[in-house]
Amino acid sequence: MRTKSSPVPDQAPEPQTRPPLIEENRFLSGPLPRGSEVLRLGRILRDVVRGMLALHNIGPCVTVFGSARTPPDAPMYALAIQVGRHLAQAGFTVMTGGGPGIMEAASRGALEAGGHTVGLNIELPAEQAINPYVEKAVEFRYFFVRKLMLVKYSYGFIALPGGFGTMDELFETSTLVQTGKLFDFPIILMGSAYWAPLLDFVRRDMVAAGTISPQEADLLNVTDDPEVAVHRVAALATQVLGPRWPGRSRAVEWLQAHASGPRAIGGRLA
């Protein structure tokens, strides 16, 4: 007979509630019947076609990444507004994930400066609302298709403090530049205190271990000055796009107006 001090027998754990399956859950769950896979290929192609048709004429973009959880009273929110404003003044369309936080702030700055904004939203179990400063919203079913569009239609990335999604974009794009899939594509980190531990790991530990070269470590540029960040992007874009870019004259004017600002030195922005 079991007393009060006797151990309680193991009990079956309570069943955990799972979020509802979405299309990408099924896609990543392993091989499925071939008929289902063929239909899924059609849905993937539809996602790609939708993105390419929607984004073909939006003009040269710069993508701004950062946390959706950044509140409007945070210093990084104010910095993202400045980034969006300078990008718009230089003639760029500001592209984001379309959500709140840093994405909202960058879009807000661009729109208030008379520029244009686009938000690439993703279907999630908990819906992410498009922020009110997005002019053109495009929704995607698959994360990897959205990431493709963010790279294809951008001429640089500016990343403010963010979480796993920001890190994902940051390192995937760094890999594309490292392997020569992208050329003249600046990757700029803003918020030096936030990024310092990561940059120490990249520039010290990864280089010391021989997993990357010192030159590859300098693919990541860091600054706290929005003028410096946009100067780097605009200078490269005017070289790459040349006369065919309708916004070139605005970018040149912006560069001339900010010609006295600091420049990139050795892969790091002053």
VENSULCOR-V563364 format. One record per backbone hydrogen bond with DSSP energy under -0.5 kcal/mol. NH is the residue of the N-H (numbers start at 0). CO is the residue of the C=O. E is the energy in kcal/mol with one decimal. If there is no record, write none. Layout:
# VENSULCOR-V563364
NH,CO,E ; NH,CO,E
This chain:
# VENSULCOR-V563364
5,2,-1.2 ; 24,21,-0.7 ; 25,21,-1.7 ; 26,22,-2.2 ; 27,23,-2.0 ; 28,25,-1.2 ; 35,32,-0.6 ; 36,32,-2.0 ; 37,33,-2.4 ; 38,34,-2.0 ; 39,35,-2.1 ; 40,36,-2.2 ; 41,37,-1.6 ; 42,38,-1.7 ; 43,39,-2.7 ; 44,40,-2.7 ; 45,41,-2.2 ; 46,42,-2.0 ; 47,43,-2.3 ; 48,44,-3.0 ; 49,45,-2.6 ; 50,46,-2.0 ; 51,47,-2.5 ; 52,48,-2.6 ; 53,49,-2.1 ; 54,50,-2.0 ; 55,51,-1.0 ; 57,54,-1.3 ; 60,152,-1.0 ; 61,92,-2.0 ; 62,155,-2.0 ; 63,94,-2.6 ; 64,62,-0.5 ; 64,157,-2.4 ; 66,160,-2.4 ; 69,66,-0.8 ; 73,70,-2.0 ; 76,73,-0.7 ; 77,73,-1.5 ; 78,74,-2.2 ; 79,75,-2.3 ; 80,76,-1.7 ; 81,77,-1.7 ; 82,78,-2.2 ; 83,79,-2.6 ; 84,80,-2.3 ; 85,81,-2.5 ; 86,82,-2.4 ; 87,83,-2.2 ; 88,84,-2.2 ; 89,85,-1.5 ; 90,87,-1.5 ; 91,86,-2.5 ; 92,59,-2.3 ; 93,115,-2.5 ; 94,61,-2.4 ; 94,92,-0.6 ; 95,117,-1.9 ; 101,66,-2.7 ; 102,99,-1.1 ; 104,100,-2.3 ; 105,101,-2.5 ; 106,102,-1.9 ; 107,103,-2.7 ; 108,104,-2.5 ; 109,105,-2.0 ; 110,106,-2.6 ; 111,107,-2.6 ; 112,108,-1.0 ; 113,110,-1.6 ; 114,109,-2.9 ; 115,91,-0.5 ; 117,93,-2.2 ; 118,135,-2.5 ; 119,95,-2.5 ; 120,118,-0.9 ; 120,137,-2.0 ; 122,139,-2.3 ; 126,124,-0.8 ; 128,126,-0.6 ; 130,97,-2.6 ; 133,130,-1.5 ; 134,132,-0.6 ; 135,116,-1.4 ; 136,134,-0.5 ; 137,118,-2.6 ; 139,120,-2.2 ; 145,141,-1.8 ; 146,142,-2.5 ; 147,143,-1.7 ; 148,144,-2.0 ; 149,145,-2.2 ; 150,146,-1.6 ; 151,147,-2.9 ; 152,148,-1.9 ; 153,150,-1.5 ; 154,60,-2.6 ; 156,185,-2.4 ; 157,62,-2.6 ; 158,187,-3.2 ; 159,64,-2.4 ; 159,157,-0.5 ; 166,162,-2.4 ; 167,163,-2.7 ; 168,164,-2.2 ; 169,165,-2.6 ; 170,166,-2.6 ; 171,167,-2.2 ; 172,168,-2.2 ; 173,169,-1.9 ; 174,170,-2.0 ; 175,171,-1.7 ; 176,172,-2.2 ; 177,173,-2.8 ; 178,174,-2.3 ; 179,176,-1.4 ; 180,175,-2.3 ; 181,175,-1.5 ; 185,154,-0.5 ; 185,183,-0.6 ; 186,218,-0.6 ; 187,156,-2.5 ; 187,185,-0.5 ; 188,220,-3.9 ; 189,158,-2.8 ; 190,222,-0.8 ; 193,190,-0.8 ; 194,190,-1.7 ; 195,191,-1.5 ; 198,194,-2.8 ; 199,195,-2.5 ; 200,196,-2.0 ; 201,197,-2.5 ; 202,198,-3.1 ; 203,199,-2.1 ; 204,199,-0.9 ; 205,200,-2.6 ; 206,201,-0.9 ; 207,203,-2.2 ; 208,204,-2.1 ; 209,205,-0.6 ; 209,206,-1.0 ; 210,205,-1.7 ; 211,205,-1.0 ; 216,212,-1.8 ; 217,213,-1.0 ; 218,215,-1.6 ; 219,216,-1.1 ; 220,186,-2.3 ; 220,218,-0.7 ; 222,188,-2.3 ; 225,223,-0.6 ; 228,224,-2.0 ; 229,225,-2.5 ; 230,226,-2.2 ; 231,227,-1.9 ; 232,228,-1.7 ; 233,229,-3.2 ; 234,230,-2.5 ; 235,231,-1.7 ; 236,232,-2.5 ; 237,233,-2.2 ; 238,234,-1.0 ; 239,235,-2.6 ; 240,236,-2.9 ; 241,236,-0.5 ; 241,237,-1.1 ; 243,240,-1.0 ; 244,241,-1.7 ; 245,243,-0.7 ; 247,244,-2.1 ; 250,246,-2.2 ; 251,247,-2.9 ; 252,248,-2.4 ; 253,249,-2.4 ; 254,250,-2.8 ; 255,251,-2.7 ; 256,252,-2.2 ; 257,253,-1.3 ; 258,255,-1.2 ; 260,257,-1.7 ; 264,267,-3.0 ; 267,264,-1.9 ; 269,262,-1.1
